[in-house]
Amino acid sequence: MRLSWFDAHIGPEGSKADPPPAVRLLPHGRRLRTAHAEGRPDHGGHWRTATSWPPEETADVTLVLGGSGTLATVTDTCDAQGSFLERDFDPHPVELHWDGPRDADRGIPRPAGPDAAERILSRLQRLSEPFGTEIAVRDGVGHLHL
């Protein structure tokens, strides 16, 4: 691949080869747990070339964060009218206890105490405000409607 680029772009005058394709990509297919005879993993894809980026046959897809941290298309997360499905979310503040008495206890998430919960949720409210997200705090727990 590199040699063909050099031949096409800086070879001697009159002997320049055809330029290589503008784009060369390896789309992965379904990951298989098999290997080629040479021992390389079989990823299910094959090398392709294209004249421009993105390739002409691609389409824009809007993805949003779906349930359980997955990506979903807008149609998967919208109702019949095209509105995003609404959800209630109640963030519970946690502390990592970096200043614990034992090294083995440090960095383990635990429910935050009342003072820390107020500090954490106040910060979350302040950081969410520019995005128009309102977080109500009741009994040491945040409450918001998305």
Legacy VTK file of the C-alpha trace (Angstrom):
# vtk DataFile Version 3.0
C-alpha trace
ASCII
DATASET POLYDATA
POINTS 146 float
0.000 0.000 0.000
2.743 2.481 0.934
4.854 1.637 -2.091
1.918 2.240 -4.445
1.358 5.672 -2.843
5.010 6.618 -3.396
4.886 5.313 -6.978
1.748 7.357 -7.690
2.846 10.615 -6.053
6.632 10.892 -6.207
7.733 8.380 -8.826
9.843 9.540 -11.776
8.003 11.634 -14.388
6.217 9.507 -16.933
6.346 6.422 -14.760
3.824 7.438 -12.114
1.395 4.652 -11.308
-2.337 5.137 -10.864
-3.013 6.607 -7.431
-4.313 4.212 -4.817
-7.951 4.553 -3.693
-8.679 7.592 -1.521
-10.130 5.427 1.238
-9.355 1.870 2.284
-11.310 0.457 5.213
-11.997 -2.797 6.984
-15.596 -2.927 8.253
-15.988 -5.560 10.907
-18.792 -8.034 10.685
-20.045 -10.229 13.468
-17.109 -11.217 15.665
-16.501 -14.913 15.351
-14.512 -17.074 17.730
-12.698 -18.759 14.880
-9.360 -18.117 13.241
-7.974 -18.212 9.737
-5.552 -20.965 8.815
-2.722 -18.496 9.566
-4.022 -18.120 13.149
-5.385 -14.578 12.726
-8.855 -13.955 14.237
-11.765 -14.052 11.802
-13.573 -10.724 12.305
-16.087 -11.386 9.531
-15.144 -8.302 7.500
-13.244 -7.684 4.272
-11.170 -4.796 2.911
-13.090 -2.226 0.856
-12.119 0.880 -1.067
-14.005 4.108 -1.692
-13.368 7.285 -3.661
-14.330 9.644 -0.796
-15.055 9.787 2.933
-17.618 8.958 4.094
-18.318 6.287 1.467
-21.262 7.133 -0.787
-23.440 4.261 0.452
-23.398 5.414 4.086
-26.278 7.211 5.764
-26.435 9.513 8.776
-28.045 7.883 11.801
-28.916 9.756 14.970
-28.086 7.705 18.052
-29.164 8.419 21.601
-28.330 6.805 24.896
-30.801 3.999 25.436
-31.598 1.867 28.443
-28.773 0.151 30.304
-26.178 2.441 28.707
-26.702 1.135 25.174
-26.948 3.163 21.970
-30.328 3.261 20.250
-31.764 4.981 17.202
-34.180 7.842 17.735
-37.050 5.704 16.420
-36.323 3.107 19.138
-36.617 5.714 21.893
-39.514 7.817 20.594
-43.238 7.289 20.807
-45.583 7.311 17.789
-45.706 11.146 17.754
-41.899 11.437 17.563
-41.489 12.650 21.137
-38.786 11.127 23.283
-40.080 8.711 25.836
-40.104 10.244 29.292
-38.366 8.763 32.299
-38.013 9.553 35.952
-34.507 9.407 37.335
-33.516 9.503 40.991
-29.750 9.870 41.445
-28.574 8.651 44.845
-25.311 10.338 45.889
-22.395 8.073 46.765
-18.938 8.612 48.247
-15.770 6.699 47.523
-14.275 7.152 51.031
-10.702 7.833 49.914
-9.815 8.863 53.455
-10.965 5.589 55.044
-8.935 3.985 57.829
-8.035 0.891 55.798
-6.594 0.778 52.292
-8.944 -2.093 51.439
-11.982 0.148 52.090
-10.855 3.089 49.963
-12.540 3.763 46.623
-15.543 1.545 47.292
-18.815 3.383 46.521
-21.106 3.756 49.528
-24.203 5.894 50.164
-23.145 9.424 51.011
-23.820 10.836 54.457
-26.272 13.751 54.805
-23.668 16.548 54.488
-21.877 14.935 51.551
-25.206 14.100 49.849
-26.253 17.757 50.038
-22.877 18.879 48.624
-22.959 16.314 45.792
-26.562 17.019 44.787
-26.055 20.809 44.957
-23.134 20.468 42.571
-25.196 18.242 40.272
-27.985 20.839 40.264
-25.531 23.635 39.447
-23.880 21.677 36.613
-27.255 20.596 35.133
-28.820 24.068 35.157
-27.245 25.313 31.862
-28.861 22.345 30.093
-32.327 23.177 31.403
-32.407 20.156 33.695
-34.070 20.756 37.034
-33.164 18.425 39.877
-35.306 18.471 43.003
-33.710 17.213 46.217
-35.833 15.414 48.799
-34.546 13.348 51.700
-30.975 13.252 50.377
-31.951 11.943 46.943
-32.169 13.811 43.623
-35.366 13.607 41.565
-35.690 14.612 37.927
-37.999 13.926 35.019
-36.445 13.372 31.589
LINES 1 147
146 0 1 2 3 4 5 6 7 8 9 10 11 12 13 14 15 16 17 18 19 20 21 22 23 24 25 26 27 28 29 30 31 32 33 34 35 36 37 38 39 40 41 42 43 44 45 46 47 48 49 50 51 52 53 54 55 56 57 58 59 60 61 62 63 64 65 66 67 68 69 70 71 72 73 74 75 76 77 78 79 80 81 82 83 84 85 86 87 88 89 90 91 92 93 94 95 96 97 98 99 100 101 102 103 104 105 106 107 108 109 110 111 112 113 114 115 116 117 118 119 120 121 122 123 124 125 126 127 128 129 130 131 132 133 134 135 136 137 138 139 140 141 142 143 144 145
